[in-house]
Amino acid sequence: MRTTMARLRRIGNSRGILFPKSILEESGITDSVKITVKNKVIMISKAEGKPKKTWADFKTSKKEKADFVSNKFDKTDWTWE
């Protein structure tokens, strides 16, 4: 395990961190990350799969479908294409 210090940089109203190339190579992170916050600790790890970019991606995702509550409106007044 390696520890390093970094300074947050302003990016509009947000903040960002630049990671040294060696840390990214060691972690296997290429372009997508999973960010978890627990007990005031931010954990960044390599994302499994690709991030969803379009509504079509969400429509086909099983996890997101399970989150929706089906009701009468969904069956009679709405059509998914």
PDB file with SEQRES, HELIX, SHEET and CRYST1 records, atoms N, CA, C and O in Angstrom:
SEQRES   1 A   81  MET ARG THR THR MET ALA ARG LEU ARG ARG ILE GLY ASN          
SEQRES   2 A   81  SER ARG GLY ILE LEU PHE PRO LYS SER ILE LEU GLU GLU          
SEQRES   3 A   81  SER GLY ILE THR ASP SER VAL LYS ILE THR VAL LYS ASN          
SEQRES   4 A   81  LYS VAL ILE MET ILE SER LYS ALA GLU GLY LYS PRO LYS          
SEQRES   5 A   81  LYS THR TRP ALA ASP PHE LYS THR SER LYS LYS GLU LYS          
SEQRES   6 A   81  ALA ASP PHE VAL SER ASN LYS PHE ASP LYS THR ASP TRP          
SEQRES   7 A   81  THR TRP GLU                                                  
HELIX    1 AA1 LYS A   21  SER A   27  1                                   7    
HELIX    2 AA2 TRP A   55  THR A   60  1                                   6    
HELIX    3 AA3 LYS A   62  ASP A   67  1                                   6    
HELIX    4 AA4 LYS A   72  THR A   76  1                                   5    
SHEET    1 AA1 2 ARG A   9  ILE A  11  0                                        
SHEET    2 AA1 2 SER A  14  GLY A  16 -1                                        
SHEET    1 AA2 2 VAL A  33  LYS A  38  0                                        
SHEET    2 AA2 2 VAL A  41  LYS A  46 -1                                        
CRYST1    1.000    1.000    1.000  90.00  90.00  90.00 P 1           1          
ATOM      1  N   MET A   1       0.843  -1.174   0.000  1.00  0.00           N  
ATOM      2  CA  MET A   1       0.000   0.000   0.000  1.00  0.00           C  
ATOM      3  C   MET A   1       0.889   1.238   0.000  1.00  0.00           C  
ATOM      4  O   MET A   1       1.877   1.318   0.729  1.00  0.00           O  
ATOM      5  N   ARG A   2       0.509   2.198  -0.837  1.00  0.00           N  
ATOM      6  CA  ARG A   2       1.285   3.424  -0.925  1.00  0.00           C  
ATOM      7  C   ARG A   2       0.393   4.601  -0.559  1.00  0.00           C  
ATOM      8  O   ARG A   2      -0.787   4.620  -0.910  1.00  0.00           O  
ATOM      9  N   THR A   3       0.944   5.575   0.138  1.00  0.00           N  
ATOM     10  CA  THR A   3       0.209   6.778   0.511  1.00  0.00           C  
ATOM     11  C   THR A   3       0.928   7.984  -0.061  1.00  0.00           C  
ATOM     12  O   THR A   3       2.157   8.054  -0.032  1.00  0.00           O  
ATOM     13  N   THR A   4       0.164   8.932  -0.579  1.00  0.00           N  
ATOM     14  CA  THR A   4       0.736  10.166  -1.101  1.00  0.00           C  
ATOM     15  C   THR A   4      -0.203  11.316  -0.768  1.00  0.00           C  
ATOM     16  O   THR A   4      -1.384  11.090  -0.508  1.00  0.00           O  
ATOM     17  N   MET A   5       0.293  12.522  -0.772  1.00  0.00           N  
ATOM     18  CA  MET A   5      -0.512  13.710  -0.497  1.00  0.00           C  
ATOM     19  C   MET A   5      -0.841  14.395  -1.815  1.00  0.00           C  
ATOM     20  O   MET A   5      -0.044  14.370  -2.753  1.00  0.00           O  
ATOM     21  N   ALA A   6      -2.012  15.003  -1.880  1.00  0.00           N  
ATOM     22  CA  ALA A   6      -2.423  15.736  -3.079  1.00  0.00           C  
ATOM     23  C   ALA A   6      -3.235  16.946  -2.649  1.00  0.00           C  
ATOM     24  O   ALA A   6      -3.828  16.961  -1.570  1.00  0.00           O  
ATOM     25  N   ARG A   7      -3.254  17.940  -3.489  1.00  0.00           N  
ATOM     26  CA  ARG A   7      -4.020  19.151  -3.211  1.00  0.00           C  
ATOM     27  C   ARG A   7      -5.251  19.173  -4.105  1.00  0.00           C  
ATOM     28  O   ARG A   7      -5.167  18.848  -5.289  1.00  0.00           O  
ATOM     29  N   LEU A   8      -6.389  19.553  -3.545  1.00  0.00           N  
ATOM     30  CA  LEU A   8      -7.603  19.696  -4.341  1.00  0.00           C  
ATOM     31  C   LEU A   8      -7.473  20.918  -5.239  1.00  0.00           C  
ATOM     32  O   LEU A   8      -6.947  21.954  -4.832  1.00  0.00           O  
ATOM     33  N   ARG A   9      -7.962  20.778  -6.469  1.00  0.00           N  
ATOM     34  CA  ARG A   9      -7.925  21.878  -7.433  1.00  0.00           C  
ATOM     35  C   ARG A   9      -9.343  22.300  -7.761  1.00  0.00           C  
ATOM     36  O   ARG A   9     -10.251  21.471  -7.821  1.00  0.00           O  
ATOM     37  N   ARG A  10      -9.525  23.578  -7.971  1.00  0.00           N  
ATOM     38  CA  ARG A  10     -10.844  24.097  -8.347  1.00  0.00           C  
ATOM     39  C   ARG A  10     -11.137  23.767  -9.805  1.00  0.00           C  
ATOM     40  O   ARG A  10     -10.312  23.994 -10.690  1.00  0.00           O  
ATOM     41  N   ILE A  11     -12.330  23.227 -10.033  1.00  0.00           N  
ATOM     42  CA  ILE A  11     -12.831  22.967 -11.383  1.00  0.00           C  
ATOM     43  C   ILE A  11     -14.265  23.486 -11.378  1.00  0.00           C  
ATOM     44  O   ILE A  11     -15.193  22.748 -11.045  1.00  0.00           O  
ATOM     45  N   GLY A  12     -14.448  24.745 -11.742  1.00  0.00           N  
ATOM     46  CA  GLY A  12     -15.768  25.375 -11.634  1.00  0.00           C  
ATOM     47  C   GLY A  12     -16.168  25.440 -10.178  1.00  0.00           C  
ATOM     48  O   GLY A  12     -15.404  25.931  -9.347  1.00  0.00           O  
ATOM     49  N   ASN A  13     -17.368  24.947  -9.851  1.00  0.00           N  
ATOM     50  CA  ASN A  13     -17.826  24.899  -8.461  1.00  0.00           C  
ATOM     51  C   ASN A  13     -17.421  23.604  -7.775  1.00  0.00           C  
ATOM     52  O   ASN A  13     -17.725  23.408  -6.598  1.00  0.00           O  
ATOM     53  N   SER A  14     -16.745  22.725  -8.485  1.00  0.00           N  
ATOM     54  CA  SER A  14     -16.335  21.432  -7.939  1.00  0.00           C  
ATOM     55  C   SER A  14     -14.853  21.454  -7.597  1.00  0.00           C  
ATOM     56  O   SER A  14     -14.190  22.483  -7.728  1.00  0.00           O  
ATOM     57  N   ARG A  15     -14.345  20.316  -7.160  1.00  0.00           N  
ATOM     58  CA  ARG A  15     -12.923  20.152  -6.862  1.00  0.00           C  
ATOM     59  C   ARG A  15     -12.436  18.883  -7.542  1.00  0.00           C  
ATOM     60  O   ARG A  15     -13.211  17.955  -7.770  1.00  0.00           O  
ATOM     61  N   GLY A  16     -11.159  18.848  -7.861  1.00  0.00           N  
ATOM     62  CA  GLY A  16     -10.589  17.678  -8.513  1.00  0.00           C  
ATOM     63  C   GLY A  16      -9.212  17.361  -7.957  1.00  0.00           C  
ATOM     64  O   GLY A  16      -8.584  18.196  -7.306  1.00  0.00           O  
ATOM     65  N   ILE A  17      -8.757  16.160  -8.219  1.00  0.00           N  
ATOM     66  CA  ILE A  17      -7.425  15.712  -7.803  1.00  0.00           C  
ATOM     67  C   ILE A  17      -6.718  15.171  -9.033  1.00  0.00           C  
ATOM     68  O   ILE A  17      -7.309  14.417  -9.805  1.00  0.00           O  
ATOM     69  N   LEU A  18      -5.467  15.544  -9.223  1.00  0.00           N  
ATOM     70  CA  LEU A  18      -4.650  14.944 -10.276  1.00  0.00           C  
ATOM     71  C   LEU A  18      -3.862  13.804  -9.651  1.00  0.00           C  
ATOM     72  O   LEU A  18      -3.170  13.986  -8.649  1.00  0.00           O  
ATOM     73  N   PHE A  19      -3.975  12.629 -10.254  1.00  0.00           N  
ATOM     74  CA  PHE A  19      -3.274  11.460  -9.738  1.00  0.00           C  
ATOM     75  C   PHE A  19      -1.994  11.229 -10.527  1.00  0.00           C  
ATOM     76  O   PHE A  19      -2.011  11.314 -11.755  1.00  0.00           O  
ATOM     77  N   PRO A  20      -0.884  10.939  -9.851  1.00  0.00           N  
ATOM     78  CA  PRO A  20       0.341  10.598 -10.573  1.00  0.00           C  
ATOM     79  C   PRO A  20       0.131   9.342 -11.424  1.00  0.00           C  
ATOM     80  O   PRO A  20      -0.601   8.434 -11.032  1.00  0.00           O  
ATOM     81  N   LYS A  21       0.768   9.303 -12.571  1.00  0.00           N  
ATOM     82  CA  LYS A  21       0.647   8.179 -13.499  1.00  0.00           C  
ATOM     83  C   LYS A  21       0.979   6.858 -12.810  1.00  0.00           C  
ATOM     84  O   LYS A  21       0.307   5.853 -13.043  1.00  0.00           O  
ATOM     85  N   SER A  22       2.007   6.851 -11.968  1.00  0.00           N  
ATOM     86  CA  SER A  22       2.426   5.607 -11.309  1.00  0.00           C  
ATOM     87  C   SER A  22       1.330   5.047 -10.399  1.00  0.00           C  
ATOM     88  O   SER A  22       1.166   3.830 -10.310  1.00  0.00           O  
ATOM     89  N   ILE A  23       0.586   5.914  -9.732  1.00  0.00           N  
ATOM     90  CA  ILE A  23      -0.496   5.439  -8.863  1.00  0.00           C  
ATOM     91  C   ILE A  23      -1.630   4.864  -9.699  1.00  0.00           C  
ATOM     92  O   ILE A  23      -2.196   3.829  -9.344  1.00  0.00           O  
ATOM     93  N   LEU A  24      -1.969   5.522 -10.805  1.00  0.00           N  
ATOM     94  CA  LEU A  24      -3.021   5.001 -11.678  1.00  0.00           C  
ATOM     95  C   LEU A  24      -2.625   3.651 -12.265  1.00  0.00           C  
ATOM     96  O   LEU A  24      -3.451   2.742 -12.341  1.00  0.00           O  
ATOM     97  N   GLU A  25      -1.375   3.514 -12.676  1.00  0.00           N  
ATOM     98  CA  GLU A  25      -0.915   2.231 -13.229  1.00  0.00           C  
ATOM     99  C   GLU A  25      -0.958   1.138 -12.171  1.00  0.00           C  
ATOM    100  O   GLU A  25      -1.393   0.021 -12.451  1.00  0.00           O  
ATOM    101  N   GLU A  26      -0.512   1.450 -10.958  1.00  0.00           N  
ATOM    102  CA  GLU A  26      -0.494   0.459  -9.880  1.00  0.00           C  
ATOM    103  C   GLU A  26      -1.910   0.016  -9.504  1.00  0.00           C  
ATOM    104  O   GLU A  26      -2.123  -1.146  -9.157  1.00  0.00           O  
ATOM    105  N   SER A  27      -2.878   0.936  -9.571  1.00  0.00           N  
ATOM    106  CA  SER A  27      -4.252   0.614  -9.186  1.00  0.00           C  
ATOM    107  C   SER A  27      -5.049  -0.031 -10.313  1.00  0.00           C  
ATOM    108  O   SER A  27      -6.090  -0.641 -10.068  1.00  0.00           O  
ATOM    109  N   GLY A  28      -4.564   0.100 -11.552  1.00  0.00           N  
ATOM    110  CA  GLY A  28      -5.289  -0.445 -12.690  1.00  0.00           C  
ATOM    111  C   GLY A  28      -6.404   0.466 -13.178  1.00  0.00           C  
ATOM    112  O   GLY A  28      -7.196   0.073 -14.035  1.00  0.00           O  
ATOM    113  N   ILE A  29      -6.472   1.681 -12.640  1.00  0.00           N  
ATOM    114  CA  ILE A  29      -7.507   2.632 -13.056  1.00  0.00           C  
ATOM    115  C   ILE A  29      -7.111   3.231 -14.396  1.00  0.00           C  
ATOM    116  O   ILE A  29      -5.988   3.698 -14.581  1.00  0.00           O  
ATOM    117  N   THR A  30      -8.074   3.206 -15.342  1.00  0.00           N  
ATOM    118  CA  THR A  30      -7.798   3.779 -16.661  1.00  0.00           C  
ATOM    119  C   THR A  30      -8.672   4.992 -16.936  1.00  0.00           C  
ATOM    120  O   THR A  30      -8.148   6.072 -17.208  1.00  0.00           O  
ATOM    121  N   ASP A  31     -10.000   4.841 -16.872  1.00  0.00           N  
ATOM    122  CA  ASP A  31     -10.845   5.995 -17.179  1.00  0.00           C  
ATOM    123  C   ASP A  31     -12.092   6.115 -16.319  1.00  0.00           C  
ATOM    124  O   ASP A  31     -12.638   7.213 -16.211  1.00  0.00           O  
ATOM    125  N   SER A  32     -12.559   5.061 -15.713  1.00  0.00           N  
ATOM    126  CA  SER A  32     -13.768   5.112 -14.887  1.00  0.00           C  
ATOM    127  C   SER A  32     -13.445   4.670 -13.469  1.00  0.00           C  
ATOM    128  O   SER A  32     -12.691   3.719 -13.262  1.00  0.00           O  
ATOM    129  N   VAL A  33     -14.020   5.367 -12.496  1.00  0.00           N  
ATOM    130  CA  VAL A  33     -13.782   5.025 -11.101  1.00  0.00           C  
ATOM    131  C   VAL A  33     -15.096   4.862 -10.354  1.00  0.00           C  
ATOM    132  O   VAL A  33     -16.130   5.395 -10.757  1.00  0.00           O  
ATOM    133  N   LYS A  34     -15.035   4.119  -9.266  1.00  0.00           N  
ATOM    134  CA  LYS A  34     -16.155   3.992  -8.338  1.00  0.00           C  
ATOM    135  C   LYS A  34     -15.764   4.794  -7.103  1.00  0.00           C  
ATOM    136  O   LYS A  34     -14.682   4.598  -6.550  1.00  0.00           O  
ATOM    137  N   ILE A  35     -16.643   5.700  -6.668  1.00  0.00           N  
ATOM    138  CA  ILE A  35     -16.354   6.548  -5.518  1.00  0.00           C  
ATOM    139  C   ILE A  35     -17.315   6.177  -4.395  1.00  0.00           C  
ATOM    140  O   ILE A  35     -18.532   6.175  -4.581  1.00  0.00           O  
ATOM    141  N   THR A  36     -16.756   5.863  -3.231  1.00  0.00           N  
ATOM    142  CA  THR A  36     -17.548   5.490  -2.070  1.00  0.00           C  
ATOM    143  C   THR A  36     -17.161   6.399  -0.911  1.00  0.00           C  
ATOM    144  O   THR A  36     -15.976   6.643  -0.684  1.00  0.00           O  
ATOM    145  N   VAL A  37     -18.146   6.899  -0.181  1.00  0.00           N  
ATOM    146  CA  VAL A  37     -17.885   7.716   1.001  1.00  0.00           C  
ATOM    147  C   VAL A  37     -18.463   6.993   2.207  1.00  0.00           C  
ATOM    148  O   VAL A  37     -19.648   6.657   2.230  1.00  0.00           O  
ATOM    149  N   LYS A  38     -17.624   6.754   3.210  1.00  0.00           N  
ATOM    150  CA  LYS A  38     -18.070   6.069   4.423  1.00  0.00           C  
ATOM    151  C   LYS A  38     -17.287   6.628   5.603  1.00  0.00           C  
ATOM    152  O   LYS A  38     -16.057   6.657   5.584  1.00  0.00           O  
ATOM    153  N   ASN A  39     -18.001   7.067   6.620  1.00  0.00           N  
ATOM    154  CA  ASN A  39     -17.375   7.615   7.828  1.00  0.00           C  
ATOM    155  C   ASN A  39     -16.358   8.712   7.500  1.00  0.00           C  
ATOM    156  O   ASN A  39     -15.253   8.725   8.042  1.00  0.00           O  
ATOM    157  N   LYS A  40     -16.738   9.622   6.616  1.00  0.00           N  
ATOM    158  CA  LYS A  40     -15.913  10.764   6.210  1.00  0.00           C  
ATOM    159  C   LYS A  40     -14.626  10.357   5.487  1.00  0.00           C  
ATOM    160  O   LYS A  40     -13.670  11.131   5.440  1.00  0.00           O  
ATOM    161  N   VAL A  41     -14.600   9.158   4.932  1.00  0.00           N  
ATOM    162  CA  VAL A  41     -13.457   8.678   4.150  1.00  0.00           C  
ATOM    163  C   VAL A  41     -13.917   8.471   2.715  1.00  0.00           C  
ATOM    164  O   VAL A  41     -14.918   7.797   2.474  1.00  0.00           O  
ATOM    165  N   ILE A  42     -13.190   9.048   1.759  1.00  0.00           N  
ATOM    166  CA  ILE A  42     -13.497   8.874   0.341  1.00  0.00           C  
ATOM    167  C   ILE A  42     -12.614   7.755  -0.194  1.00  0.00           C  
ATOM    168  O   ILE A  42     -11.388   7.821  -0.100  1.00  0.00           O  
ATOM    169  N   MET A  43     -13.247   6.722  -0.760  1.00  0.00           N  
ATOM    170  CA  MET A  43     -12.502   5.607  -1.346  1.00  0.00           C  
ATOM    171  C   MET A  43     -12.725   5.621  -2.854  1.00  0.00           C  
ATOM    172  O   MET A  43     -13.863   5.682  -3.319  1.00  0.00           O  
ATOM    173  N   ILE A  44     -11.649   5.566  -3.603  1.00  0.00           N  
ATOM    174  CA  ILE A  44     -11.716   5.565  -5.062  1.00  0.00           C  
ATOM    175  C   ILE A  44     -11.131   4.249  -5.544  1.00  0.00           C  
ATOM    176  O   ILE A  44     -10.005   3.897  -5.192  1.00  0.00           O  
ATOM    177  N   SER A  45     -11.902   3.518  -6.354  1.00  0.00           N  
ATOM    178  CA  SER A  45     -11.422   2.240  -6.876  1.00  0.00           C  
ATOM    179  C   SER A  45     -11.793   2.116  -8.347  1.00  0.00           C  
ATOM    180  O   SER A  45     -12.591   2.894  -8.869  1.00  0.00           O  
ATOM    181  N   LYS A  46     -11.205   1.136  -8.999  1.00  0.00           N  
ATOM    182  CA  LYS A  46     -11.477   0.891 -10.411  1.00  0.00           C  
ATOM    183  C   LYS A  46     -12.939   0.491 -10.577  1.00  0.00           C  
ATOM    184  O   LYS A  46     -13.441  -0.369  -9.854  1.00  0.00           O  
ATOM    185  N   ALA A  47     -13.614   1.118 -11.530  1.00  0.00           N  
ATOM    186  CA  ALA A  47     -15.021   0.804 -11.783  1.00  0.00           C  
ATOM    187  C   ALA A  47     -15.126  -0.493 -12.564  1.00  0.00           C  
ATOM    188  O   ALA A  47     -14.348  -0.748 -13.484  1.00  0.00           O  
ATOM    189  N   GLU A  48     -16.095  -1.301 -12.186  1.00  0.00           N  
ATOM    190  CA  GLU A  48     -16.381  -2.527 -12.920  1.00  0.00           C  
ATOM    191  C   GLU A  48     -17.402  -2.185 -13.991  1.00  0.00           C  
ATOM    192  O   GLU A  48     -18.459  -1.640 -13.674  1.00  0.00           O  
ATOM    193  N   GLY A  49     -17.120  -2.485 -15.228  1.00  0.00           N  
ATOM    194  CA  GLY A  49     -18.030  -2.155 -16.315  1.00  0.00           C  
ATOM    195  C   GLY A  49     -17.897  -0.700 -16.724  1.00  0.00           C  
ATOM    196  O   GLY A  49     -17.006   0.013 -16.262  1.00  0.00           O  
ATOM    197  N   LYS A  50     -18.795  -0.271 -17.595  1.00  0.00           N  
ATOM    198  CA  LYS A  50     -18.764   1.100 -18.090  1.00  0.00           C  
ATOM    199  C   LYS A  50     -19.835   1.927 -17.390  1.00  0.00           C  
ATOM    200  O   LYS A  50     -20.895   1.403 -17.047  1.00  0.00           O  
ATOM    201  N   PRO A  51     -19.567   3.216 -17.174  1.00  0.00           N  
ATOM    202  CA  PRO A  51     -20.624   4.057 -16.610  1.00  0.00           C  
ATOM    203  C   PRO A  51     -21.763   4.225 -17.605  1.00  0.00           C  
ATOM    204  O   PRO A  51     -21.543   4.208 -18.816  1.00  0.00           O  
ATOM    205  N   LYS A  52     -22.974   4.386 -17.097  1.00  0.00           N  
ATOM    206  CA  LYS A  52     -24.132   4.575 -17.973  1.00  0.00           C  
ATOM    207  C   LYS A  52     -24.104   5.995 -18.518  1.00  0.00           C  
ATOM    208  O   LYS A  52     -23.948   6.955 -17.764  1.00  0.00           O  
ATOM    209  N   LYS A  53     -24.258   6.122 -19.837  1.00  0.00           N  
ATOM    210  CA  LYS A  53     -24.144   7.424 -20.473  1.00  0.00           C  
ATOM    211  C   LYS A  53     -25.457   7.929 -21.048  1.00  0.00           C  
ATOM    212  O   LYS A  53     -25.623   9.138 -21.213  1.00  0.00           O  
ATOM    213  N   THR A  54     -26.389   7.044 -21.355  1.00  0.00           N  
ATOM    214  CA  THR A  54     -27.628   7.470 -21.994  1.00  0.00           C  
ATOM    215  C   THR A  54     -28.823   6.886 -21.251  1.00  0.00           C  
ATOM    216  O   THR A  54     -28.678   5.962 -20.451  1.00  0.00           O  
ATOM    217  N   TRP A  55     -30.011   7.435 -21.525  1.00  0.00           N  
ATOM    218  CA  TRP A  55     -31.224   6.892 -20.932  1.00  0.00           C  
ATOM    219  C   TRP A  55     -31.450   5.452 -21.379  1.00  0.00           C  
ATOM    220  O   TRP A  55     -32.014   4.653 -20.632  1.00  0.00           O  
ATOM    221  N   ALA A  56     -31.018   5.119 -22.582  1.00  0.00           N  
ATOM    222  CA  ALA A  56     -31.170   3.741 -23.062  1.00  0.00           C  
ATOM    223  C   ALA A  56     -30.373   2.778 -22.184  1.00  0.00           C  
ATOM    224  O   ALA A  56     -30.819   1.659 -21.932  1.00  0.00           O  
ATOM    225  N   ASP A  57     -29.188   3.207 -21.714  1.00  0.00           N  
ATOM    226  CA  ASP A  57     -28.394   2.368 -20.821  1.00  0.00           C  
ATOM    227  C   ASP A  57     -29.152   2.096 -19.524  1.00  0.00           C  
ATOM    228  O   ASP A  57     -29.140   0.972 -19.021  1.00  0.00           O  
ATOM    229  N   PHE A  58     -29.814   3.123 -18.979  1.00  0.00           N  
ATOM    230  CA  PHE A  58     -30.578   2.940 -17.753  1.00  0.00           C  
ATOM    231  C   PHE A  58     -31.790   2.050 -17.983  1.00  0.00           C  
ATOM    232  O   PHE A  58     -32.147   1.242 -17.126  1.00  0.00           O  
ATOM    233  N   LYS A  59     -32.420   2.200 -19.142  1.00  0.00           N  
ATOM    234  CA  LYS A  59     -33.611   1.421 -19.469  1.00  0.00           C  
ATOM    235  C   LYS A  59     -33.313  -0.077 -19.490  1.00  0.00           C  
ATOM    236  O   LYS A  59     -34.151  -0.882 -19.082  1.00  0.00           O  
ATOM    237  N   THR A  60     -32.124  -0.454 -19.964  1.00  0.00           N  
ATOM    238  CA  THR A  60     -31.780  -1.868 -20.090  1.00  0.00           C  
ATOM    239  C   THR A  60     -31.112  -2.439 -18.843  1.00  0.00           C  
ATOM    240  O   THR A  60     -30.841  -3.639 -18.785  1.00  0.00           O  
ATOM    241  N   SER A  61     -30.846  -1.610 -17.860  1.00  0.00           N  
ATOM    242  CA  SER A  61     -30.170  -2.065 -16.652  1.00  0.00           C  
ATOM    243  C   SER A  61     -31.163  -2.755 -15.717  1.00  0.00           C  
ATOM    244  O   SER A  61     -32.198  -2.179 -15.380  1.00  0.00           O  
ATOM    245  N   LYS A  62     -30.857  -3.977 -15.298  1.00  0.00           N  
ATOM    246  CA  LYS A  62     -31.749  -4.732 -14.420  1.00  0.00           C  
ATOM    247  C   LYS A  62     -31.862  -4.081 -13.046  1.00  0.00           C  
ATOM    248  O   LYS A  62     -32.948  -4.043 -12.467  1.00  0.00           O  
ATOM    249  N   LYS A  63     -30.764  -3.574 -12.526  1.00  0.00           N  
ATOM    250  CA  LYS A  63     -30.793  -2.974 -11.196  1.00  0.00           C  
ATOM    251  C   LYS A  63     -31.728  -1.767 -11.163  1.00  0.00           C  
ATOM    252  O   LYS A  63     -32.537  -1.636 -10.245  1.00  0.00           O  
ATOM    253  N   GLU A  64     -31.623  -0.896 -12.145  1.00  0.00           N  
ATOM    254  CA  GLU A  64     -32.469   0.283 -12.162  1.00  0.00           C  
ATOM    255  C   GLU A  64     -33.933  -0.087 -12.376  1.00  0.00           C  
ATOM    256  O   GLU A  64     -34.818   0.549 -11.803  1.00  0.00           O  
ATOM    257  N   LYS A  65     -34.202  -1.111 -13.197  1.00  0.00           N  
ATOM    258  CA  LYS A  65     -35.593  -1.530 -13.400  1.00  0.00           C  
ATOM    259  C   LYS A  65     -36.208  -1.985 -12.081  1.00  0.00           C  
ATOM    260  O   LYS A  65     -37.378  -1.702 -11.824  1.00  0.00           O  
ATOM    261  N   ALA A  66     -35.461  -2.671 -11.256  1.00  0.00           N  
ATOM    262  CA  ALA A  66     -35.973  -3.162  -9.983  1.00  0.00           C  
ATOM    263  C   ALA A  66     -36.272  -2.011  -9.026  1.00  0.00           C  
ATOM    264  O   ALA A  66     -37.063  -2.177  -8.098  1.00  0.00           O  
ATOM    265  N   ASP A  67     -35.656  -0.852  -9.233  1.00  0.00           N  
ATOM    266  CA  ASP A  67     -35.876   0.292  -8.355  1.00  0.00           C  
ATOM    267  C   ASP A  67     -37.191   1.008  -8.639  1.00  0.00           C  
ATOM    268  O   ASP A  67     -37.693   1.729  -7.776  1.00  0.00           O  
ATOM    269  N   PHE A  68     -37.756   0.827  -9.822  1.00  0.00           N  
ATOM    270  CA  PHE A  68     -38.980   1.523 -10.186  1.00  0.00           C  
ATOM    271  C   PHE A  68     -40.202   0.782  -9.648  1.00  0.00           C  
ATOM    272  O   PHE A  68     -40.243  -0.449  -9.629  1.00  0.00           O  
ATOM    273  N   VAL A  69     -41.186   1.547  -9.215  1.00  0.00           N  
ATOM    274  CA  VAL A  69     -42.439   0.977  -8.742  1.00  0.00           C  
ATOM    275  C   VAL A  69     -43.433   0.998  -9.897  1.00  0.00           C  
ATOM    276  O   VAL A  69     -43.697   2.052 -10.476  1.00  0.00           O  
ATOM    277  N   SER A  70     -43.974  -0.151 -10.226  1.00  0.00           N  
ATOM    278  CA  SER A  70     -44.952  -0.239 -11.303  1.00  0.00           C  
ATOM    279  C   SER A  70     -46.313   0.197 -10.774  1.00  0.00           C  
ATOM    280  O   SER A  70     -46.708  -0.170  -9.667  1.00  0.00           O  
ATOM    281  N   ASN A  71     -47.021   0.982 -11.573  1.00  0.00           N  
ATOM    282  CA  ASN A  71     -48.355   1.403 -11.172  1.00  0.00           C  
ATOM    283  C   ASN A  71     -49.274   1.427 -12.394  1.00  0.00           C  
ATOM    284  O   ASN A  71     -48.843   1.133 -13.509  1.00  0.00           O  
ATOM    285  N   LYS A  72     -50.543   1.779 -12.175  1.00  0.00           N  
ATOM    286  CA  LYS A  72     -51.534   1.786 -13.254  1.00  0.00           C  
ATOM    287  C   LYS A  72     -51.112   2.713 -14.394  1.00  0.00           C  
ATOM    288  O   LYS A  72     -51.282   2.365 -15.562  1.00  0.00           O  
ATOM    289  N   PHE A  73     -50.573   3.871 -14.076  1.00  0.00           N  
ATOM    290  CA  PHE A  73     -50.126   4.824 -15.087  1.00  0.00           C  
ATOM    291  C   PHE A  73     -49.104   4.179 -16.025  1.00  0.00           C  
ATOM    292  O   PHE A  73     -49.168   4.368 -17.240  1.00  0.00           O  
ATOM    293  N   ASP A  74     -48.167   3.423 -15.466  1.00  0.00           N  
ATOM    294  CA  ASP A  74     -47.133   2.783 -16.284  1.00  0.00           C  
ATOM    295  C   ASP A  74     -47.724   1.810 -17.297  1.00  0.00           C  
ATOM    296  O   ASP A  74     -47.201   1.679 -18.403  1.00  0.00           O  
ATOM    297  N   LYS A  75     -48.798   1.134 -16.938  1.00  0.00           N  
ATOM    298  CA  LYS A  75     -49.371   0.117 -17.817  1.00  0.00           C  
ATOM    299  C   LYS A  75     -50.336   0.683 -18.855  1.00  0.00           C  
ATOM    300  O   LYS A  75     -50.472   0.121 -19.942  1.00  0.00           O  
ATOM    301  N   THR A  76     -51.011   1.792 -18.530  1.00  0.00           N  
ATOM    302  CA  THR A  76     -52.041   2.298 -19.441  1.00  0.00           C  
ATOM    303  C   THR A  76     -51.658   3.572 -20.184  1.00  0.00           C  
ATOM    304  O   THR A  76     -52.110   3.778 -21.310  1.00  0.00           O  
ATOM    305  N   ASP A  77     -50.846   4.423 -19.590  1.00  0.00           N  
ATOM    306  CA  ASP A  77     -50.593   5.741 -20.172  1.00  0.00           C  
ATOM    307  C   ASP A  77     -49.168   5.951 -20.671  1.00  0.00           C  
ATOM    308  O   ASP A  77     -48.839   7.047 -21.124  1.00  0.00           O  
ATOM    309  N   TRP A  78     -48.337   4.962 -20.603  1.00  0.00           N  
ATOM    310  CA  TRP A  78     -46.931   5.140 -20.963  1.00  0.00           C  
ATOM    311  C   TRP A  78     -46.490   4.012 -21.878  1.00  0.00           C  
ATOM    312  O   TRP A  78     -46.862   2.859 -21.665  1.00  0.00           O  
ATOM    313  N   THR A  79     -45.705   4.331 -22.889  1.00  0.00           N  
ATOM    314  CA  THR A  79     -45.213   3.312 -23.807  1.00  0.00           C  
ATOM    315  C   THR A  79     -43.697   3.395 -23.903  1.00  0.00           C  
ATOM    316  O   THR A  79     -43.145   4.447 -24.225  1.00  0.00           O  
ATOM    317  N   TRP A  80     -43.027   2.283 -23.621  1.00  0.00           N  
ATOM    318  CA  TRP A  80     -41.572   2.210 -23.806  1.00  0.00           C  
ATOM    319  C   TRP A  80     -41.313   1.713 -25.215  1.00  0.00           C  
ATOM    320  O   TRP A  80     -41.929   0.747 -25.665  1.00  0.00           O  
ATOM    321  N   GLU A  81     -40.425   2.358 -25.891  1.00  0.00           N  
ATOM    322  CA  GLU A  81     -40.101   1.933 -27.262  1.00  0.00           C  
ATOM    323  C   GLU A  81     -38.855   1.106 -27.280  1.00  0.00           C  
ATOM    324  O   GLU A  81     -38.426   0.659 -28.344  1.00  0.00           O  
TER     325      GLU A  81                                                      
END                                                                             
